Amino acid sequence: MILPVGEPDPAGVVLPFLRKARAAGVRRAVPLNSSAIPEGGPAMGQVHQALPGVFDEWVVLRPSWFMQNFTIDHAHA
């Protein structure tokens, strides 16, 4: 999962979504974060910190640097 584009408070959107997903039977979460944002930090850092209270199975992907191949206008480019 990635952050909603342009959302100033991603935890306010993502955490309710994750709680609904868990209630619907989803067993694990795998959000994408930045290696520069610590657990409990801004944006996805708050989501990262809350995951153990929502899911038994979770991992946060925190790449240090990666390539992308967006060749057209894209919201995350």
MIMIVO-487617 format. One record per atom (N, C-alpha, C): atom name; x, y, z. Coordinates in nm, 2 decimals. Example, Ala and Ser with C-alpha at 12.3 -4.5 7.8 and 13.67 -1.06 7.14 Angstrom:
{name = N	x = 1.32	y = -0.57	z = 0.78}
{name = CA	x = 1.23	y = -0.45	z = 0.78}
{name = C	x = 1.32	y = -0.33	z = 0.78}
{name = N	x = 1.28	y = -0.22	z = 0.71}
{name = CA	x = 1.37	y = -0.11	z = 0.71}
{name = C	x = 1.29	y = 0.00	z = 0.79}
END
This chain:
{name = N	x = 0.08	y = -0.12	z = 0.00}
{name = CA	x = 0.00	y = 0.00	z = 0.00}
{name = C	x = 0.09	y = 0.12	z = 0.00}
{name = N	x = 0.05	y = 0.23	z = -0.06}
{name = CA	x = 0.12	y = 0.35	z = -0.07}
{name = C	x = 0.03	y = 0.46	z = -0.02}
{name = N	x = 0.09	y = 0.58	z = 0.01}
{name = CA	x = 0.01	y = 0.69	z = 0.07}
{name = C	x = -0.09	y = 0.74	z = -0.03}
{name = N	x = -0.20	y = 0.79	z = 0.01}
{name = CA	x = -0.29	y = 0.86	z = -0.08}
{name = C	x = -0.23	y = 0.99	z = -0.12}
{name = N	x = -0.24	y = 1.02	z = -0.25}
{name = CA	x = -0.17	y = 1.14	z = -0.31}
{name = C	x = -0.23	y = 1.27	z = -0.26}
{name = N	x = -0.15	y = 1.36	z = -0.21}
{name = CA	x = -0.19	y = 1.49	z = -0.17}
{name = C	x = -0.27	y = 1.49	z = -0.03}
{name = N	x = -0.26	y = 1.38	z = 0.04}
{name = CA	x = -0.33	y = 1.38	z = 0.17}
{name = C	x = -0.24	y = 1.43	z = 0.28}
{name = N	x = -0.28	y = 1.54	z = 0.35}
{name = CA	x = -0.19	y = 1.60	z = 0.45}
{name = C	x = -0.18	y = 1.52	z = 0.58}
{name = N	x = -0.28	y = 1.43	z = 0.60}
{name = CA	x = -0.28	y = 1.34	z = 0.72}
{name = C	x = -0.31	y = 1.20	z = 0.67}
{name = N	x = -0.21	y = 1.13	z = 0.62}
{name = CA	x = -0.23	y = 1.00	z = 0.56}
{name = C	x = -0.27	y = 0.90	z = 0.67}
{name = N	x = -0.23	y = 0.91	z = 0.79}
{name = CA	x = -0.27	y = 0.81	z = 0.89}
{name = C	x = -0.42	y = 0.82	z = 0.92}
{name = N	x = -0.48	y = 0.95	z = 0.91}
{name = CA	x = -0.62	y = 0.96	z = 0.92}
{name = C	x = -0.71	y = 0.89	z = 0.82}
{name = N	x = -0.64	y = 0.87	z = 0.70}
{name = CA	x = -0.71	y = 0.79	z = 0.60}
{name = C	x = -0.68	y = 0.65	z = 0.60}
{name = N	x = -0.55	y = 0.62	z = 0.61}
{name = CA	x = -0.50	y = 0.48	z = 0.60}
{name = C	x = -0.54	y = 0.39	z = 0.71}
{name = N	x = -0.53	y = 0.44	z = 0.84}
{name = CA	x = -0.56	y = 0.36	z = 0.95}
{name = C	x = -0.70	y = 0.31	z = 0.96}
{name = N	x = -0.80	y = 0.40	z = 0.93}
{name = CA	x = -0.94	y = 0.35	z = 0.93}
{name = C	x = -0.96	y = 0.24	z = 0.82}
{name = N	x = -0.89	y = 0.26	z = 0.70}
{name = CA	x = -0.90	y = 0.17	z = 0.59}
{name = C	x = -0.84	y = 0.03	z = 0.64}
{name = N	x = -0.72	y = 0.04	z = 0.71}
{name = CA	x = -0.66	y = -0.09	z = 0.75}
{name = C	x = -0.75	y = -0.16	z = 0.86}
{name = N	x = -0.81	y = -0.08	z = 0.94}
{name = CA	x = -0.90	y = -0.14	z = 1.05}
{name = C	x = -1.02	y = -0.21	z = 0.98}
{name = N	x = -1.08	y = -0.15	z = 0.88}
{name = CA	x = -1.19	y = -0.21	z = 0.81}
{name = C	x = -1.14	y = -0.33	z = 0.73}
{name = N	x = -1.02	y = -0.33	z = 0.68}
{name = CA	x = -0.97	y = -0.44	z = 0.61}
{name = C	x = -0.95	y = -0.56	z = 0.70}
{name = N	x = -0.90	y = -0.53	z = 0.82}
{name = CA	x = -0.88	y = -0.64	z = 0.92}
{name = C	x = -1.01	y = -0.69	z = 0.97}
{name = N	x = -1.11	y = -0.61	z = 0.99}
{name = CA	x = -1.24	y = -0.66	z = 1.03}
{name = C	x = -1.31	y = -0.74	z = 0.92}
{name = N	x = -1.27	y = -0.72	z = 0.79}
{name = CA	x = -1.32	y = -0.79	z = 0.68}
{name = C	x = -1.25	y = -0.92	z = 0.66}
{name = N	x = -1.14	y = -0.95	z = 0.74}
{name = CA	x = -1.07	y = -1.08	z = 0.72}
{name = C	x = -0.93	y = -1.07	z = 0.66}
{name = N	x = -0.89	y = -0.95	z = 0.63}
{name = CA	x = -0.75	y = -0.94	z = 0.57}
{name = C	x = -0.65	y = -0.97	z = 0.69}
{name = N	x = -0.55	y = -1.06	z = 0.66}
{name = CA	x = -0.47	y = -1.11	z = 0.76}
{name = C	x = -0.34	y = -1.03	z = 0.78}
{name = N	x = -0.29	y = -0.97	z = 0.67}
{name = CA	x = -0.16	y = -0.90	z = 0.68}
{name = C	x = -0.16	y = -0.77	z = 0.60}
{name = N	x = -0.07	y = -0.68	z = 0.64}
{name = CA	x = -0.05	y = -0.56	z = 0.57}
{name = C	x = 0.09	y = -0.54	z = 0.53}
{name = N	x = 0.12	y = -0.48	z = 0.41}
{name = CA	x = 0.25	y = -0.45	z = 0.36}
{name = C	x = 0.25	y = -0.31	z = 0.30}
{name = N	x = 0.27	y = -0.21	z = 0.39}
{name = CA	x = 0.28	y = -0.08	z = 0.33}
{name = C	x = 0.42	y = -0.04	z = 0.29}
{name = N	x = 0.43	y = 0.06	z = 0.20}
{name = CA	x = 0.55	y = 0.11	z = 0.15}
{name = C	x = 0.58	y = 0.24	z = 0.22}
{name = N	x = 0.70	y = 0.25	z = 0.27}
{name = CA	x = 0.74	y = 0.37	z = 0.34}
{name = C	x = 0.88	y = 0.41	z = 0.29}
{name = N	x = 0.94	y = 0.52	z = 0.34}
{name = CA	x = 1.07	y = 0.56	z = 0.30}
{name = C	x = 1.17	y = 0.52	z = 0.41}
{name = N	x = 1.29	y = 0.49	z = 0.38}
{name = CA	x = 1.39	y = 0.46	z = 0.48}
{name = C	x = 1.42	y = 0.58	z = 0.56}
{name = N	x = 1.39	y = 0.70	z = 0.51}
{name = CA	x = 1.42	y = 0.82	z = 0.58}
{name = C	x = 1.31	y = 0.86	z = 0.69}
{name = N	x = 1.20	y = 0.79	z = 0.69}
{name = CA	x = 1.09	y = 0.82	z = 0.78}
{name = C	x = 1.08	y = 0.71	z = 0.89}
{name = N	x = 1.12	y = 0.74	z = 1.01}
{name = CA	x = 1.12	y = 0.64	z = 1.12}
{name = C	x = 0.98	y = 0.60	z = 1.16}
{name = N	x = 0.97	y = 0.49	z = 1.23}
{name = CA	x = 0.85	y = 0.44	z = 1.29}
{name = C	x = 0.80	y = 0.55	z = 1.39}
{name = N	x = 0.68	y = 0.59	z = 1.38}
{name = CA	x = 0.63	y = 0.70	z = 1.46}
{name = C	x = 0.65	y = 0.84	z = 1.41}
{name = N	x = 0.73	y = 0.85	z = 1.30}
{name = CA	x = 0.76	y = 0.98	z = 1.24}
{name = C	x = 0.64	y = 1.03	z = 1.16}
{name = N	x = 0.66	y = 1.13	z = 1.08}
{name = CA	x = 0.55	y = 1.19	z = 1.00}
{name = C	x = 0.49	y = 1.09	z = 0.90}
{name = N	x = 0.38	y = 1.12	z = 0.84}
{name = CA	x = 0.32	y = 1.05	z = 0.73}
{name = C	x = 0.30	y = 0.90	z = 0.76}
{name = N	x = 0.37	y = 0.82	z = 0.68}
{name = CA	x = 0.35	y = 0.67	z = 0.70}
{name = C	x = 0.42	y = 0.62	z = 0.83}
{name = N	x = 0.50	y = 0.71	z = 0.89}
{name = CA	x = 0.57	y = 0.67	z = 1.02}
{name = C	x = 0.46	y = 0.64	z = 1.12}
{name = N	x = 0.35	y = 0.72	z = 1.12}
{name = CA	x = 0.24	y = 0.70	z = 1.22}
{name = C	x = 0.17	y = 0.57	z = 1.19}
{name = N	x = 0.15	y = 0.54	z = 1.06}
{name = CA	x = 0.09	y = 0.41	z = 1.02}
{name = C	x = 0.18	y = 0.29	z = 1.06}
{name = N	x = 0.31	y = 0.30	z = 1.04}
{name = CA	x = 0.40	y = 0.20	z = 1.07}
{name = C	x = 0.39	y = 0.17	z = 1.22}
{name = N	x = 0.38	y = 0.27	z = 1.30}
{name = CA	x = 0.38	y = 0.26	z = 1.45}
{name = C	x = 0.25	y = 0.19	z = 1.49}
{name = N	x = 0.14	y = 0.21	z = 1.42}
{name = CA	x = 0.01	y = 0.16	z = 1.46}
{name = C	x = -0.02	y = 0.01	z = 1.41}
{name = N	x = 0.06	y = -0.03	z = 1.32}
{name = CA	x = 0.04	y = -0.17	z = 1.26}
{name = C	x = 0.03	y = -0.28	z = 1.36}
{name = N	x = 0.12	y = -0.29	z = 1.46}
{name = CA	x = 0.11	y = -0.41	z = 1.55}
{name = C	x = -0.03	y = -0.41	z = 1.63}
{name = N	x = -0.09	y = -0.30	z = 1.64}
{name = CA	x = -0.22	y = -0.30	z = 1.71}
{name = C	x = -0.34	y = -0.33	z = 1.62}
{name = N	x = -0.31	y = -0.35	z = 1.49}
{name = CA	x = -0.42	y = -0.38	z = 1.39}
{name = C	x = -0.40	y = -0.52	z = 1.34}
{name = N	x = -0.28	y = -0.55	z = 1.30}
{name = CA	x = -0.25	y = -0.68	z = 1.24}
{name = C	x = -0.15	y = -0.76	z = 1.32}
{name = N	x = -0.17	y = -0.90	z = 1.32}
{name = CA	x = -0.07	y = -0.99	z = 1.37}
{name = C	x = 0.05	y = -1.01	z = 1.27}
{name = N	x = 0.01	y = -1.00	z = 1.15}
{name = CA	x = 0.11	y = -1.02	z = 1.04}
{name = C	x = 0.13	y = -0.89	z = 0.96}
{name = N	x = 0.25	y = -0.83	z = 0.97}
{name = CA	x = 0.27	y = -0.71	z = 0.89}
{name = C	x = 0.42	y = -0.69	z = 0.87}
{name = N	x = 0.45	y = -0.61	z = 0.77}
{name = CA	x = 0.59	y = -0.57	z = 0.74}
{name = C	x = 0.58	y = -0.44	z = 0.67}
{name = N	x = 0.68	y = -0.35	z = 0.69}
{name = CA	x = 0.68	y = -0.22	z = 0.63}
{name = C	x = 0.80	y = -0.23	z = 0.53}
{name = N	x = 0.78	y = -0.21	z = 0.40}
{name = CA	x = 0.89	y = -0.20	z = 0.31}
{name = C	x = 0.95	y = -0.06	z = 0.31}
{name = N	x = 1.08	y = -0.05	z = 0.34}
{name = CA	x = 1.14	y = 0.08	z = 0.35}
{name = C	x = 1.26	y = 0.08	z = 0.26}
{name = N	x = 1.25	y = 0.09	z = 0.13}
{name = CA	x = 1.36	y = 0.09	z = 0.05}
{name = C	x = 1.45	y = 0.22	z = 0.07}
{name = N	x = 1.58	y = 0.21	z = 0.05}
{name = CA	x = 1.66	y = 0.32	z = 0.07}
{name = C	x = 1.67	y = 0.40	z = -0.06}
{name = N	x = 1.65	y = 0.34	z = -0.17}
{name = CA	x = 1.66	y = 0.41	z = -0.30}
{name = C	x = 1.61	y = 0.30	z = -0.40}
{name = N	x = 1.53	y = 0.35	z = -0.50}
{name = CA	x = 1.48	y = 0.25	z = -0.60}
{name = C	x = 1.46	y = 0.33	z = -0.73}
{name = N	x = 1.46	y = 0.25	z = -0.83}
{name = CA	x = 1.43	y = 0.31	z = -0.97}
{name = C	x = 1.28	y = 0.30	z = -1.00}
{name = N	x = 1.24	y = 0.39	z = -1.08}
{name = CA	x = 1.10	y = 0.38	z = -1.13}
{name = C	x = 1.11	y = 0.40	z = -1.28}
{name = N	x = 1.00	y = 0.36	z = -1.35}
{name = CA	x = 1.00	y = 0.37	z = -1.49}
{name = C	x = 0.87	y = 0.44	z = -1.54}
{name = N	x = 0.82	y = 0.54	z = -1.46}
{name = CA	x = 0.71	y = 0.61	z = -1.51}
{name = C	x = 0.74	y = 0.69	z = -1.63}
{name = N	x = 0.67	y = 0.67	z = -1.74}
{name = CA	x = 0.70	y = 0.74	z = -1.87}
{name = C	x = 0.60	y = 0.84	z = -1.90}
{name = N	x = 0.49	y = 0.84	z = -1.83}
{name = CA	x = 0.38	y = 0.94	z = -1.85}
{name = C	x = 0.35	y = 1.01	z = -1.72}
{name = N	x = 0.26	y = 1.11	z = -1.73}
{name = CA	x = 0.22	y = 1.17	z = -1.60}
{name = C	x = 0.16	y = 1.07	z = -1.51}
{name = N	x = 0.21	y = 1.07	z = -1.39}
{name = CA	x = 0.16	y = 0.98	z = -1.29}
{name = C	x = 0.15	y = 1.04	z = -1.15}
{name = N	x = 0.05	y = 1.02	z = -1.07}
{name = CA	x = 0.04	y = 1.09	z = -0.95}
{name = C	x = 0.16	y = 1.07	z = -0.85}
{name = N	x = 0.23	y = 0.96	z = -0.86}
{name = CA	x = 0.34	y = 0.93	z = -0.77}
{name = C	x = 0.47	y = 0.96	z = -0.84}
{name = N	x = 0.47	y = 1.01	z = -0.96}
{name = CA	x = 0.60	y = 1.03	z = -1.03}
{name = C	x = 0.66	y = 1.16	z = -0.98}
END
